[in-house]
């Protein structure tokens, strides 16, 4: 769930940078909004990726342990 929410939040921040004029025409509030969205997205993505990596490595370790 955290992974999906991180992609959505970060993606929306990138959308605002690339496809809108928020960054050019907006003031300081809009800049902080975009930076905040991207930051929250990254903070949600990193723990989710670490959790997935740990689950995959323990599954592989258990599979190899059972085969030998």
N, CA, C, O and CB atoms as a CASP TS submission, in Angstrom:
PFRMAT TS
TARGET T0000
AUTHOR 0000-0000-0000
METHOD Language model
MODEL 1
PARENT N/A
ATOM      1  N   UNK     1       0.826  -1.185   0.000  1.00  0.00           N
ATOM      2  CA  UNK     1       0.000   0.000   0.000  1.00  0.00           C
ATOM      3  C   UNK     1       0.875   1.256   0.000  1.00  0.00           C
ATOM      4  O   UNK     1       0.584   2.233  -0.690  1.00  0.00           O
ATOM      5  CB  UNK     1      -0.942  -0.006   1.209  1.00  0.00           C
ATOM      6  N   UNK     2       1.941   1.209   0.779  1.00  0.00           N
ATOM      7  CA  UNK     2       2.850   2.346   0.854  1.00  0.00           C
ATOM      8  C   UNK     2       3.543   2.593  -0.480  1.00  0.00           C
ATOM      9  O   UNK     2       3.783   3.738  -0.864  1.00  0.00           O
ATOM     10  CB  UNK     2       3.886   2.122   1.948  1.00  0.00           C
ATOM     11  N   UNK     3       3.859   1.520  -1.174  1.00  0.00           N
ATOM     12  CA  UNK     3       4.518   1.633  -2.472  1.00  0.00           C
ATOM     13  C   UNK     3       3.612   2.344  -3.479  1.00  0.00           C
ATOM     14  O   UNK     3       4.058   3.239  -4.196  1.00  0.00           O
ATOM     15  CB  UNK     3       4.911   0.240  -2.998  1.00  0.00           C
ATOM     16  N   UNK     4       2.367   1.952  -3.529  1.00  0.00           N
ATOM     17  CA  UNK     4       1.419   2.551  -4.467  1.00  0.00           C
ATOM     18  C   UNK     4       1.171   4.014  -4.112  1.00  0.00           C
ATOM     19  O   UNK     4       1.148   4.874  -4.993  1.00  0.00           O
ATOM     20  CB  UNK     4       0.093   1.768  -4.470  1.00  0.00           C
ATOM     21  N   UNK     5       0.986   4.292  -2.836  1.00  0.00           N
ATOM     22  CA  UNK     5       0.768   5.673  -2.408  1.00  0.00           C
ATOM     23  C   UNK     5       1.985   6.545  -2.683  1.00  0.00           C
ATOM     24  O   UNK     5       1.842   7.718  -3.030  1.00  0.00           O
ATOM     25  CB  UNK     5       0.425   5.716  -0.925  1.00  0.00           C
ATOM     26  N   UNK     6       3.172   5.988  -2.533  1.00  0.00           N
ATOM     27  CA  UNK     6       4.395   6.722  -2.841  1.00  0.00           C
ATOM     28  C   UNK     6       4.505   7.055  -4.314  1.00  0.00           C
ATOM     29  O   UNK     6       4.895   8.165  -4.676  1.00  0.00           O
ATOM     30  CB  UNK     6       5.601   5.930  -2.409  1.00  0.00           C
ATOM     31  N   UNK     7       4.160   6.089  -5.176  1.00  0.00           N
ATOM     32  CA  UNK     7       4.184   6.350  -6.613  1.00  0.00           C
ATOM     33  C   UNK     7       3.177   7.428  -7.002  1.00  0.00           C
ATOM     34  O   UNK     7       3.477   8.304  -7.814  1.00  0.00           O
ATOM     35  CB  UNK     7       3.897   5.066  -7.387  1.00  0.00           C
ATOM     36  N   UNK     8       2.001   7.361  -6.427  1.00  0.00           N
ATOM     37  CA  UNK     8       0.965   8.348  -6.756  1.00  0.00           C
ATOM     38  C   UNK     8       1.374   9.737  -6.291  1.00  0.00           C
ATOM     39  O   UNK     8       1.245  10.702  -7.045  1.00  0.00           O
ATOM     40  CB  UNK     8      -0.377   7.956  -6.120  1.00  0.00           C
ATOM     41  N   UNK     9       1.861   9.854  -5.069  1.00  0.00           N
ATOM     42  CA  UNK     9       2.237  11.147  -4.521  1.00  0.00           C
ATOM     43  C   UNK     9       3.428  11.754  -5.270  1.00  0.00           C
ATOM     44  O   UNK     9       3.390  12.918  -5.669  1.00  0.00           O
ATOM     45  CB  UNK     9       2.566  11.008  -3.040  1.00  0.00           C
ATOM     46  N   UNK    10       4.459  10.974  -5.453  1.00  0.00           N
ATOM     47  CA  UNK    10       5.627  11.465  -6.190  1.00  0.00           C
ATOM     48  C   UNK    10       5.312  11.752  -7.645  1.00  0.00           C
ATOM     49  O   UNK    10       5.806  12.724  -8.216  1.00  0.00           O
ATOM     50  CB  UNK    10       6.753  10.463  -6.107  1.00  0.00           C
ATOM     51  N   UNK    11       4.492  10.907  -8.241  1.00  0.00           N
ATOM     52  CA  UNK    11       4.093  11.114  -9.627  1.00  0.00           C
ATOM     53  C   UNK    11       3.286  12.379  -9.820  1.00  0.00           C
ATOM     54  O   UNK    11       3.440  13.071 -10.827  1.00  0.00           O
ATOM     55  CB  UNK    11       3.304   9.942 -10.114  1.00  0.00           C
ATOM     56  N   UNK    12       2.430  12.685  -8.866  1.00  0.00           N
ATOM     57  CA  UNK    12       1.655  13.917  -8.951  1.00  0.00           C
ATOM     58  C   UNK    12       2.559  15.141  -8.824  1.00  0.00           C
ATOM     59  O   UNK    12       2.354  16.142  -9.512  1.00  0.00           O
ATOM     60  CB  UNK    12       0.575  13.942  -7.864  1.00  0.00           C
ATOM     61  N   UNK    13       3.547  15.062  -7.956  1.00  0.00           N
ATOM     62  CA  UNK    13       4.512  16.153  -7.842  1.00  0.00           C
ATOM     63  C   UNK    13       5.287  16.366  -9.130  1.00  0.00           C
ATOM     64  O   UNK    13       5.481  17.501  -9.565  1.00  0.00           O
ATOM     65  CB  UNK    13       5.474  15.883  -6.707  1.00  0.00           C
ATOM     66  N   UNK    14       5.732  15.266  -9.745  1.00  0.00           N
ATOM     67  CA  UNK    14       6.425  15.370 -11.030  1.00  0.00           C
ATOM     68  C   UNK    14       5.511  15.872 -12.134  1.00  0.00           C
ATOM     69  O   UNK    14       5.944  16.617 -13.013  1.00  0.00           O
ATOM     70  CB  UNK    14       7.004  14.028 -11.423  1.00  0.00           C
ATOM     71  N   UNK    15       4.250  15.469 -12.092  1.00  0.00           N
ATOM     72  CA  UNK    15       3.271  15.970 -13.061  1.00  0.00           C
ATOM     73  C   UNK    15       3.137  17.490 -12.952  1.00  0.00           C
ATOM     74  O   UNK    15       3.094  18.189 -13.964  1.00  0.00           O
ATOM     75  CB  UNK    15       1.897  15.296 -12.843  1.00  0.00           C
ATOM     76  N   UNK    16       3.073  17.988 -11.733  1.00  0.00           N
ATOM     77  CA  UNK    16       2.946  19.431 -11.548  1.00  0.00           C
ATOM     78  C   UNK    16       4.167  20.178 -12.076  1.00  0.00           C
ATOM     79  O   UNK    16       4.038  21.293 -12.581  1.00  0.00           O
ATOM     80  CB  UNK    16       2.739  19.754 -10.076  1.00  0.00           C
ATOM     81  N   UNK    17       5.343  19.577 -11.964  1.00  0.00           N
ATOM     82  CA  UNK    17       6.556  20.226 -12.476  1.00  0.00           C
ATOM     83  C   UNK    17       6.575  20.202 -14.000  1.00  0.00           C
ATOM     84  O   UNK    17       6.847  21.222 -14.634  1.00  0.00           O
ATOM     85  CB  UNK    17       7.817  19.535 -11.919  1.00  0.00           C
ATOM     86  N   UNK    18       6.290  19.052 -14.588  1.00  0.00           N
ATOM     87  CA  UNK    18       6.498  18.873 -16.014  1.00  0.00           C
ATOM     88  C   UNK    18       5.365  19.391 -16.892  1.00  0.00           C
ATOM     89  O   UNK    18       5.622  19.896 -17.984  1.00  0.00           O
ATOM     90  CB  UNK    18       6.707  17.443 -16.295  1.00  0.00           C
ATOM     91  N   UNK    19       4.139  19.280 -16.447  1.00  0.00           N
ATOM     92  CA  UNK    19       3.011  19.536 -17.342  1.00  0.00           C
ATOM     93  C   UNK    19       2.125  20.707 -16.933  1.00  0.00           C
ATOM     94  O   UNK    19       1.109  20.952 -17.585  1.00  0.00           O
ATOM     95  CB  UNK    19       2.178  18.316 -17.434  1.00  0.00           C
ATOM     96  N   UNK    20       2.469  21.428 -15.892  1.00  0.00           N
ATOM     97  CA  UNK    20       1.693  22.601 -15.508  1.00  0.00           C
ATOM     98  C   UNK    20       2.628  23.794 -15.359  1.00  0.00           C
ATOM     99  O   UNK    20       3.850  23.651 -15.393  1.00  0.00           O
ATOM    100  CB  UNK    20       0.912  22.346 -14.192  1.00  0.00           C
ATOM    101  N   UNK    21       2.044  24.951 -15.196  1.00  0.00           N
ATOM    102  CA  UNK    21       2.845  26.164 -15.016  1.00  0.00           C
ATOM    103  C   UNK    21       2.907  26.567 -13.540  1.00  0.00           C
ATOM    104  O   UNK    21       3.181  27.722 -13.215  1.00  0.00           O
ATOM    105  CB  UNK    21       2.266  27.318 -15.856  1.00  0.00           C
ATOM    106  N   UNK    22       2.653  25.613 -12.663  1.00  0.00           N
ATOM    107  CA  UNK    22       2.695  25.891 -11.222  1.00  0.00           C
ATOM    108  C   UNK    22       4.049  26.443 -10.796  1.00  0.00           C
ATOM    109  O   UNK    22       4.123  27.403 -10.029  1.00  0.00           O
ATOM    110  CB  UNK    22       2.381  24.625 -10.427  1.00  0.00           C
ATOM    111  N   UNK    23       5.097  25.843 -11.289  1.00  0.00           N
ATOM    112  CA  UNK    23       6.436  26.215 -10.861  1.00  0.00           C
ATOM    113  C   UNK    23       6.832  27.589 -11.385  1.00  0.00           C
ATOM    114  O   UNK    23       7.512  28.342 -10.688  1.00  0.00           O
ATOM    115  CB  UNK    23       7.438  25.176 -11.320  1.00  0.00           C
ATOM    116  N   UNK    24       6.415  27.928 -12.607  1.00  0.00           N
ATOM    117  CA  UNK    24       6.787  29.210 -13.207  1.00  0.00           C
ATOM    118  C   UNK    24       5.949  30.368 -12.684  1.00  0.00           C
ATOM    119  O   UNK    24       6.482  31.422 -12.338  1.00  0.00           O
ATOM    120  CB  UNK    24       6.657  29.131 -14.708  1.00  0.00           C
ATOM    121  N   UNK    25       4.649  30.171 -12.628  1.00  0.00           N
ATOM    122  CA  UNK    25       3.748  31.264 -12.272  1.00  0.00           C
ATOM    123  C   UNK    25       3.416  31.312 -10.784  1.00  0.00           C
ATOM    124  O   UNK    25       2.962  32.341 -10.283  1.00  0.00           O
ATOM    125  CB  UNK    25       2.479  31.146 -13.060  1.00  0.00           C
ATOM    126  N   UNK    26       3.633  30.241 -10.098  1.00  0.00           N
ATOM    127  CA  UNK    26       3.279  30.179  -8.690  1.00  0.00           C
ATOM    128  C   UNK    26       4.286  30.875  -7.800  1.00  0.00           C
ATOM    129  O   UNK    26       5.379  31.250  -8.226  1.00  0.00           O
ATOM    130  CB  UNK    26       3.135  28.758  -8.265  1.00  0.00           C
ATOM    131  N   UNK    27       3.901  31.026  -6.605  1.00  0.00           N
ATOM    132  CA  UNK    27       4.786  31.647  -5.640  1.00  0.00           C
ATOM    133  C   UNK    27       5.523  30.608  -4.821  1.00  0.00           C
ATOM    134  O   UNK    27       5.707  29.469  -5.250  1.00  0.00           O
ATOM    135  CB  UNK    27       4.011  32.569  -4.732  1.00  0.00           C
ATOM    136  N   UNK    28       5.931  31.009  -3.664  1.00  0.00           N
ATOM    137  CA  UNK    28       6.702  30.142  -2.789  1.00  0.00           C
ATOM    138  C   UNK    28       5.866  28.968  -2.284  1.00  0.00           C
ATOM    139  O   UNK    28       6.388  27.869  -2.097  1.00  0.00           O
ATOM    140  CB  UNK    28       7.250  30.938  -1.615  1.00  0.00           C
ATOM    141  N   UNK    29       4.572  29.198  -2.065  1.00  0.00           N
ATOM    142  CA  UNK    29       3.696  28.129  -1.587  1.00  0.00           C
ATOM    143  C   UNK    29       3.633  26.980  -2.592  1.00  0.00           C
ATOM    144  O   UNK    29       3.695  25.815  -2.199  1.00  0.00           O
ATOM    145  CB  UNK    29       2.286  28.674  -1.320  1.00  0.00           C
ATOM    146  N   UNK    30       3.511  27.292  -3.882  1.00  0.00           N
ATOM    147  CA  UNK    30       3.423  26.252  -4.891  1.00  0.00           C
ATOM    148  C   UNK    30       4.721  25.455  -4.996  1.00  0.00           C
ATOM    149  O   UNK    30       4.691  24.242  -5.204  1.00  0.00           O
ATOM    150  CB  UNK    30       3.076  26.862  -6.236  1.00  0.00           C
ATOM    151  N   UNK    31       5.855  26.130  -4.854  1.00  0.00           N
ATOM    152  CA  UNK    31       7.137  25.428  -4.880  1.00  0.00           C
ATOM    153  C   UNK    31       7.238  24.460  -3.707  1.00  0.00           C
ATOM    154  O   UNK    31       7.657  23.315  -3.877  1.00  0.00           O
ATOM    155  CB  UNK    31       8.306  26.430  -4.847  1.00  0.00           C
ATOM    156  N   UNK    32       6.852  24.921  -2.513  1.00  0.00           N
ATOM    157  CA  UNK    32       6.884  24.044  -1.345  1.00  0.00           C
ATOM    158  C   UNK    32       5.890  22.897  -1.482  1.00  0.00           C
ATOM    159  O   UNK    32       6.151  21.796  -0.996  1.00  0.00           O
ATOM    160  CB  UNK    32       6.587  24.841  -0.080  1.00  0.00           C
ATOM    161  N   UNK    33       4.766  23.133  -2.129  1.00  0.00           N
ATOM    162  CA  UNK    33       3.788  22.072  -2.358  1.00  0.00           C
ATOM    163  C   UNK    33       4.376  20.976  -3.236  1.00  0.00           C
ATOM    164  O   UNK    33       4.254  19.793  -2.919  1.00  0.00           O
ATOM    165  CB  UNK    33       2.518  22.641  -3.001  1.00  0.00           C
ATOM    166  N   UNK    34       5.009  21.362  -4.333  1.00  0.00           N
ATOM    167  CA  UNK    34       5.597  20.381  -5.242  1.00  0.00           C
ATOM    168  C   UNK    34       6.732  19.621  -4.570  1.00  0.00           C
ATOM    169  O   UNK    34       6.809  18.397  -4.672  1.00  0.00           O
ATOM    170  CB  UNK    34       6.103  21.067  -6.510  1.00  0.00           C
ATOM    171  N   UNK    35       7.603  20.337  -3.891  1.00  0.00           N
ATOM    172  CA  UNK    35       8.722  19.686  -3.196  1.00  0.00           C
ATOM    173  C   UNK    35       8.194  18.762  -2.101  1.00  0.00           C
ATOM    174  O   UNK    35       8.729  17.672  -1.897  1.00  0.00           O
ATOM    175  CB  UNK    35       9.684  20.744  -2.591  1.00  0.00           C
ATOM    176  N   UNK    36       7.167  19.183  -1.409  1.00  0.00           N
ATOM    177  CA  UNK    36       6.575  18.351  -0.361  1.00  0.00           C
ATOM    178  C   UNK    36       5.966  17.076  -0.912  1.00  0.00           C
ATOM    179  O   UNK    36       6.119  16.009  -0.316  1.00  0.00           O
ATOM    180  CB  UNK    36       5.523  19.130   0.387  1.00  0.00           C
ATOM    181  N   UNK    37       5.278  17.171  -2.043  1.00  0.00           N
ATOM    182  CA  UNK    37       4.683  15.975  -2.653  1.00  0.00           C
ATOM    183  C   UNK    37       5.757  14.975  -3.068  1.00  0.00           C
ATOM    184  O   UNK    37       5.623  13.777  -2.821  1.00  0.00           O
ATOM    185  CB  UNK    37       3.831  16.363  -3.870  1.00  0.00           C
ATOM    186  N   UNK    38       6.810  15.462  -3.692  1.00  0.00           N
ATOM    187  CA  UNK    38       7.882  14.563  -4.121  1.00  0.00           C
ATOM    188  C   UNK    38       8.591  13.955  -2.917  1.00  0.00           C
ATOM    189  O   UNK    38       8.933  12.773  -2.927  1.00  0.00           O
ATOM    190  CB  UNK    38       8.891  15.311  -5.008  1.00  0.00           C
ATOM    191  N   UNK    39       8.811  14.757  -1.885  1.00  0.00           N
ATOM    192  CA  UNK    39       9.487  14.258  -0.680  1.00  0.00           C
ATOM    193  C   UNK    39       8.659  13.188   0.018  1.00  0.00           C
ATOM    194  O   UNK    39       9.192  12.155   0.423  1.00  0.00           O
ATOM    195  CB  UNK    39       9.771  15.410   0.289  1.00  0.00           C
ATOM    196  N   UNK    40       7.376  13.425   0.160  1.00  0.00           N
ATOM    197  CA  UNK    40       6.510  12.431   0.791  1.00  0.00           C
ATOM    198  C   UNK    40       6.476  11.158  -0.041  1.00  0.00           C
ATOM    199  O   UNK    40       6.481  10.055   0.506  1.00  0.00           O
ATOM    200  CB  UNK    40       5.086  12.987   0.977  1.00  0.00           C
ATOM    201  N   UNK    41       6.441  11.304  -1.357  1.00  0.00           N
ATOM    202  CA  UNK    41       6.460  10.130  -2.228  1.00  0.00           C
ATOM    203  C   UNK    41       7.712   9.299  -2.048  1.00  0.00           C
ATOM    204  O   UNK    41       7.645   8.071  -1.986  1.00  0.00           O
ATOM    205  CB  UNK    41       6.338  10.549  -3.668  1.00  0.00           C
ATOM    206  N   UNK    42       8.864   9.966  -1.962  1.00  0.00           N
ATOM    207  CA  UNK    42      10.129   9.244  -1.776  1.00  0.00           C
ATOM    208  C   UNK    42      10.172   8.577  -0.406  1.00  0.00           C
ATOM    209  O   UNK    42      10.617   7.435  -0.292  1.00  0.00           O
ATOM    210  CB  UNK    42      11.327  10.200  -1.937  1.00  0.00           C
ATOM    211  N   UNK    43       9.717   9.273   0.635  1.00  0.00           N
ATOM    212  CA  UNK    43       9.713   8.681   1.971  1.00  0.00           C
ATOM    213  C   UNK    43       8.783   7.484   2.062  1.00  0.00           C
ATOM    214  O   UNK    43       9.008   6.595   2.883  1.00  0.00           O
ATOM    215  CB  UNK    43       9.313   9.715   2.998  1.00  0.00           C
ATOM    216  N   UNK    44       7.747   7.439   1.241  1.00  0.00           N
ATOM    217  CA  UNK    44       6.867   6.273   1.224  1.00  0.00           C
ATOM    218  C   UNK    44       7.437   5.138   0.385  1.00  0.00           C
ATOM    219  O   UNK    44       7.199   3.966   0.675  1.00  0.00           O
ATOM    220  CB  UNK    44       5.498   6.660   0.699  1.00  0.00           C
ATOM    221  N   UNK    45       8.191   5.486  -0.656  1.00  0.00           N
ATOM    222  CA  UNK    45       8.744   4.458  -1.540  1.00  0.00           C
ATOM    223  C   UNK    45       9.905   3.690  -0.927  1.00  0.00           C
ATOM    224  O   UNK    45       9.987   2.472  -1.084  1.00  0.00           O
ATOM    225  CB  UNK    45       9.193   5.085  -2.821  1.00  0.00           C
ATOM    226  N   UNK    46      10.788   4.369  -0.243  1.00  0.00           N
ATOM    227  CA  UNK    46      12.016   3.732   0.245  1.00  0.00           C
ATOM    228  C   UNK    46      11.734   2.602   1.238  1.00  0.00           C
ATOM    229  O   UNK    46      12.261   1.507   1.039  1.00  0.00           O
ATOM    230  CB  UNK    46      12.914   4.773   0.899  1.00  0.00           C
ATOM    231  N   UNK    47      10.940   2.794   2.287  1.00  0.00           N
ATOM    232  CA  UNK    47      10.685   1.672   3.202  1.00  0.00           C
ATOM    233  C   UNK    47       9.945   0.517   2.524  1.00  0.00           C
ATOM    234  O   UNK    47      10.174  -0.646   2.858  1.00  0.00           O
ATOM    235  CB  UNK    47       9.882   2.153   4.401  1.00  0.00           C
ATOM    236  N   UNK    48       9.069   0.828   1.584  1.00  0.00           N
ATOM    237  CA  UNK    48       8.338  -0.228   0.893  1.00  0.00           C
ATOM    238  C   UNK    48       9.293  -1.073   0.055  1.00  0.00           C
ATOM    239  O   UNK    48       9.168  -2.297   0.021  1.00  0.00           O
ATOM    240  CB  UNK    48       7.231   0.371   0.005  1.00  0.00           C
ATOM    241  N   UNK    49      10.235  -0.438  -0.614  1.00  0.00           N
ATOM    242  CA  UNK    49      11.205  -1.194  -1.413  1.00  0.00           C
ATOM    243  C   UNK    49      12.112  -2.036  -0.518  1.00  0.00           C
ATOM    244  O   UNK    49      12.430  -3.175  -0.860  1.00  0.00           O
ATOM    245  CB  UNK    49      12.051  -0.241  -2.273  1.00  0.00           C
ATOM    246  N   UNK    50      12.522  -1.497   0.602  1.00  0.00           N
ATOM    247  CA  UNK    50      13.361  -2.260   1.527  1.00  0.00           C
ATOM    248  C   UNK    50      12.597  -3.482   2.040  1.00  0.00           C
ATOM    249  O   UNK    50      13.168  -4.569   2.135  1.00  0.00           O
ATOM    250  CB  UNK    50      13.819  -1.370   2.712  1.00  0.00           C
ATOM    251  N   UNK    51      11.327  -3.319   2.368  1.00  0.00           N
ATOM    252  CA  UNK    51      10.505  -4.433   2.833  1.00  0.00           C
ATOM    253  C   UNK    51      10.401  -5.513   1.754  1.00  0.00           C
ATOM    254  O   UNK    51      10.513  -6.701   2.056  1.00  0.00           O
ATOM    255  CB  UNK    51       9.100  -3.936   3.229  1.00  0.00           C
ATOM    256  N   UNK    52      10.190  -5.111   0.508  1.00  0.00           N
ATOM    257  CA  UNK    52      10.081  -6.083  -0.580  1.00  0.00           C
ATOM    258  C   UNK    52      11.398  -6.829  -0.766  1.00  0.00           C
ATOM    259  O   UNK    52      11.393  -8.044  -0.966  1.00  0.00           O
ATOM    260  CB  UNK    52       9.674  -5.384  -1.890  1.00  0.00           C
ATOM    261  N   UNK    53      12.516  -6.127  -0.705  1.00  0.00           N
ATOM    262  CA  UNK    53      13.824  -6.774  -0.862  1.00  0.00           C
ATOM    263  C   UNK    53      14.069  -7.775   0.261  1.00  0.00           C
ATOM    264  O   UNK    53      14.565  -8.872   0.007  1.00  0.00           O
ATOM    265  CB  UNK    53      14.949  -5.723  -0.887  1.00  0.00           C
ATOM    266  N   UNK    54      13.732  -7.417   1.488  1.00  0.00           N
ATOM    267  CA  UNK    54      13.918  -8.328   2.619  1.00  0.00           C
ATOM    268  C   UNK    54      13.043  -9.568   2.455  1.00  0.00           C
ATOM    269  O   UNK    54      13.496 -10.683   2.713  1.00  0.00           O
ATOM    270  CB  UNK    54      13.592  -7.617   3.948  1.00  0.00           C
ATOM    271  N   UNK    55      11.798  -9.382   2.029  1.00  0.00           N
ATOM    272  CA  UNK    55      10.908 -10.530   1.825  1.00  0.00           C
ATOM    273  C   UNK    55      11.433 -11.460   0.738  1.00  0.00           C
ATOM    274  O   UNK    55      11.380 -12.680   0.893  1.00  0.00           O
ATOM    275  CB  UNK    55       9.502 -10.054   1.464  1.00  0.00           C
ATOM    276  N   UNK    56      11.938 -10.900  -0.359  1.00  0.00           N
ATOM    277  CA  UNK    56      12.447 -11.738  -1.449  1.00  0.00           C
ATOM    278  C   UNK    56      13.714 -12.487  -1.047  1.00  0.00           C
ATOM    279  O   UNK    56      13.883 -13.652  -1.407  1.00  0.00           O
ATOM    280  CB  UNK    56      12.723 -10.884  -2.682  1.00  0.00           C
ATOM    281  N   UNK    57      14.603 -11.832  -0.307  1.00  0.00           N
ATOM    282  CA  UNK    57      15.839 -12.514   0.093  1.00  0.00           C
ATOM    283  C   UNK    57      15.567 -13.601   1.123  1.00  0.00           C
ATOM    284  O   UNK    57      16.195 -14.658   1.065  1.00  0.00           O
ATOM    285  CB  UNK    57      16.844 -11.508   0.656  1.00  0.00           C
ATOM    286  N   UNK    58      14.662 -13.381   2.054  1.00  0.00           N
ATOM    287  CA  UNK    58      14.348 -14.433   3.023  1.00  0.00           C
ATOM    288  C   UNK    58      13.632 -15.591   2.351  1.00  0.00           C
ATOM    289  O   UNK    58      13.843 -16.744   2.727  1.00  0.00           O
ATOM    290  CB  UNK    58      13.492 -13.876   4.165  1.00  0.00           C
ATOM    291  N   UNK    59      12.796 -15.313   1.373  1.00  0.00           N
ATOM    292  CA  UNK    59      12.121 -16.385   0.643  1.00  0.00           C
ATOM    293  C   UNK    59      13.138 -17.220  -0.129  1.00  0.00           C
ATOM    294  O   UNK    59      13.055 -18.448  -0.149  1.00  0.00           O
ATOM    295  CB  UNK    59      11.061 -15.805  -0.317  1.00  0.00           C
ATOM    296  N   UNK    60      14.103 -16.544  -0.768  1.00  0.00           N
ATOM    297  CA  UNK    60      15.147 -17.273  -1.508  1.00  0.00           C
ATOM    298  C   UNK    60      16.024 -18.077  -0.560  1.00  0.00           C
ATOM    299  O   UNK    60      16.401 -19.206  -0.872  1.00  0.00           O
ATOM    300  CB  UNK    60      16.015 -16.297  -2.325  1.00  0.00           C
ATOM    301  N   UNK    61      16.350 -17.510   0.590  1.00  0.00           N
ATOM    302  CA  UNK    61      17.165 -18.228   1.581  1.00  0.00           C
ATOM    303  C   UNK    61      16.432 -19.466   2.075  1.00  0.00           C
ATOM    304  O   UNK    61      17.034 -20.533   2.197  1.00  0.00           O
ATOM    305  CB  UNK    61      17.514 -17.309   2.771  1.00  0.00           C
ATOM    306  N   UNK    62      15.149 -19.337   2.358  1.00  0.00           N
ATOM    307  CA  UNK    62      14.361 -20.490   2.824  1.00  0.00           C
ATOM    308  C   UNK    62      14.226 -21.540   1.735  1.00  0.00           C
ATOM    309  O   UNK    62      14.237 -22.735   2.033  1.00  0.00           O
ATOM    310  CB  UNK    62      12.969 -20.039   3.286  1.00  0.00           C
ATOM    311  N   UNK    63      14.098 -21.127   0.486  1.00  0.00           N
ATOM    312  CA  UNK    63      13.974 -22.070  -0.613  1.00  0.00           C
ATOM    313  C   UNK    63      15.263 -22.869  -0.791  1.00  0.00           C
ATOM    314  O   UNK    63      15.226 -24.082  -0.997  1.00  0.00           O
ATOM    315  CB  UNK    63      13.621 -21.335  -1.907  1.00  0.00           C
ATOM    316  N   UNK    64      16.405 -22.179  -0.711  1.00  0.00           N
ATOM    317  CA  UNK    64      17.696 -22.867  -0.839  1.00  0.00           C
ATOM    318  C   UNK    64      17.948 -23.785   0.353  1.00  0.00           C
ATOM    319  O   UNK    64      18.529 -24.859   0.197  1.00  0.00           O
ATOM    320  CB  UNK    64      18.838 -21.847  -0.967  1.00  0.00           C
ATOM    321  N   UNK    65      17.518 -23.369   1.536  1.00  0.00           N
ATOM    322  CA  UNK    65      17.707 -24.173   2.740  1.00  0.00           C
ATOM    323  C   UNK    65      16.906 -25.468   2.656  1.00  0.00           C
ATOM    324  O   UNK    65      17.382 -26.520   3.081  1.00  0.00           O
ATOM    325  CB  UNK    65      17.299 -23.376   3.987  1.00  0.00           C
ATOM    326  N   UNK    66      15.695 -25.396   2.109  1.00  0.00           N
ATOM    327  CA  UNK    66      14.855 -26.579   1.987  1.00  0.00           C
ATOM    328  C   UNK    66      15.307 -27.518   0.883  1.00  0.00           C
ATOM    329  O   UNK    66      15.032 -28.716   0.951  1.00  0.00           O
ATOM    330  CB  UNK    66      13.437 -26.170   1.743  1.00  0.00           C
ATOM    331  N   UNK    67      15.987 -27.014  -0.123  1.00  0.00           N
ATOM    332  CA  UNK    67      16.462 -27.860  -1.234  1.00  0.00           C
ATOM    333  C   UNK    67      17.718 -28.628  -0.867  1.00  0.00           C
ATOM    334  O   UNK    67      17.973 -29.678  -1.456  1.00  0.00           O
ATOM    335  CB  UNK    67      16.732 -27.010  -2.469  1.00  0.00           C
ATOM    336  N   UNK    68      18.501 -28.159   0.065  1.00  0.00           N
ATOM    337  CA  UNK    68      19.755 -28.855   0.420  1.00  0.00           C
ATOM    338  C   UNK    68      19.582 -29.687   1.612  1.00  0.00           C
ATOM    339  O   UNK    68      20.529 -30.341   2.051  1.00  0.00           O
ATOM    340  CB  UNK    68      20.872 -27.894   0.655  1.00  0.00           C
TER
END
